[in-house]
Amino acid sequence: MADEGRARGIRPAEMEVLSSHPDPAERSRAARELGGIGGDEAIAALVLALRDPSKEVRASAAGALASAGRHAVCALAAALADGDWVVRYRAAEALGSIRDPRSAAALLQALGDGRDHVRYMAAKGLGRLGERGAAGALRAVLADENPFVRRAARDALAALE
């Protein structure tokens, strides 16, 4: 795996910056660079960066994972089971940008998450994907306790029509 990353352009310095540089702007830059490189090693590092204390870095990592496309779907789907709701939220955000049937399946499961932020992003992502098979599950979410989740489900259903 490490050889694959090196062949695709991953430099150890980028990995080090993403994991430990004191400046969030530098960590964000490293995340964006790793997203452009792709590969298993970069995707794993970016999933770990979804835990970063900086919102900016987490957003950059999610965007980079989305840009990695279908290669990141399995890692992001696994991240939806993380104990940290922020990781699940950002994973759902990235999955909603990846046009892959596995993204839709993972987001359908995330509609049942215990955290409203995750349910919101799952509904929003299903609307982006245009997943017509999600209509029934999205209709059920119209009764969610959170008004933002309900609105995301309404918007997603409207996008499916």
Secondary structure, 3 states (H helix, E strand, C coil): CHHHHHHCCCCHHHHHHHHHCCCHHHHHHHHHHHHHHCCHHHHHHHHHHCCCCCHHHHHHHHHHHHHHHHHHHHHHHHHCCCCCHHHHHHHHHHHCCCCCHHHHHHHHHHCCCCCHHHHHHHHHHHHHHCCHHHHHHHHHHCCCCCHHHHHHHHHHHHHHC
